[in-house]
Amino acid sequence: MAAIRFIYYTSHFVRAAKRLPAELQSAAEERELLFRRNCFDPRLKTHKLSGRLRELWSFSLAYKYRIAFRFVDGTTVEFVDTGDHDIYQ
C-alpha cells in the first residue's frame, strides 16, 4: 500500500485527542508519523473493526489506546476517534 499522504481530522477526533494524557499525545504524534509511512506496520496492529463500526479501521497508540479511522481513498484517511476501548461503544 502507498504511503498515506493526507489525514483529515474530524472535530470529534480533535476534541478526544486533547483529552488524552500528555504522554499519549506525544505517542500519538509518533504513531501518526509511522502510520503515514506504512499504515499496516506491524507495530501499529492495524485492524478492521466489525459490527456497527465495520466501515472503520483502528491502530494502536499504547496498550489500551487506539485511533479509529476510515480510508477515503488509497492515500487519504480520516481520523474519527481516539481513546481507550470505550471508543468502540
C-alpha positions as CSV (number, residue, x, y, z in Angstrom):
1,M,0.0,0.0,0.0
2,A,1.2,3.5,-0.8
3,A,2.1,5.9,2.0
4,I,-0.7,8.0,3.5
5,R,-0.4,11.5,2.0
6,F,-3.4,13.2,3.6
7,I,-5.0,12.8,7.0
8,Y,-8.2,14.6,7.8
9,Y,-9.3,15.0,11.4
10,T,-13.0,15.1,12.5
11,S,-13.8,17.7,15.1
12,H,-14.7,14.8,17.4
13,F,-11.2,13.3,17.0
14,V,-9.6,16.7,17.8
15,R,-11.6,17.0,21.0
16,A,-10.8,13.4,22.0
17,A,-7.1,13.8,21.2
18,K,-6.9,16.9,23.5
19,R,-8.3,14.8,26.4
20,L,-5.5,12.1,26.1
21,P,-2.9,12.2,28.8
22,A,0.2,14.2,27.8
23,E,2.4,11.2,27.3
24,L,-0.1,9.7,24.9
25,Q,-0.5,12.9,23.0
26,S,3.2,12.7,22.1
27,A,2.9,8.9,21.4
28,A,0.0,9.7,19.1
29,E,2.2,12.1,17.1
30,E,5.0,9.5,16.8
31,R,2.5,6.8,15.8
32,E,0.9,9.1,13.2
33,L,4.4,9.5,11.5
34,L,4.8,5.8,11.5
35,F,1.2,5.4,10.1
36,R,1.9,7.9,7.3
37,R,4.9,5.8,6.2
38,N,3.1,2.4,6.4
39,C,-0.4,2.2,7.8
40,F,0.0,-1.6,8.1
41,D,3.3,-1.5,10.0
42,P,3.1,-4.4,12.5
43,R,3.9,-2.1,15.4
44,L,0.6,-0.3,14.8
45,K,-1.5,-3.5,15.0
46,T,-3.9,-2.0,12.3
47,H,-7.1,-4.0,12.0
48,K,-10.6,-3.7,10.5
49,L,-13.4,-3.2,13.0
50,S,-16.7,-5.2,12.9
51,G,-20.3,-4.8,13.8
52,R,-21.7,-1.3,13.7
53,L,-18.2,0.1,13.2
54,R,-17.4,-2.1,10.2
55,E,-16.6,0.9,8.0
56,L,-13.7,1.8,10.3
57,W,-10.2,0.6,11.0
58,S,-8.1,1.1,14.1
59,F,-4.5,1.2,15.1
60,S,-2.8,1.0,18.5
61,L,-1.3,4.0,20.4
62,A,-0.5,2.1,23.6
63,Y,-1.7,-1.0,25.3
64,K,-5.4,0.0,25.5
65,Y,-5.5,3.3,23.5
66,R,-6.5,3.4,19.8
67,I,-7.1,5.7,16.9
68,A,-10.2,4.8,14.8
69,F,-10.1,5.9,11.2
70,R,-11.6,5.3,7.7
71,F,-9.9,5.1,4.3
72,V,-11.1,7.9,2.0
73,D,-9.0,6.6,-0.9
74,G,-5.6,4.9,-1.3
75,T,-3.6,7.8,0.1
76,T,-6.1,9.6,2.3
77,V,-7.7,8.7,5.6
78,E,-9.9,10.4,8.1
79,F,-9.2,10.0,11.8
80,V,-12.6,9.6,13.5
81,D,-11.9,9.0,17.2
82,T,-9.2,8.2,19.8
83,G,-9.1,6.9,23.3
84,D,-9.3,3.6,25.2
85,H,-11.5,0.7,24.2
86,D,-14.6,2.8,25.1
87,I,-14.4,4.4,21.6
88,Y,-15.9,1.1,20.3
89,Q,-19.0,1.6,22.4
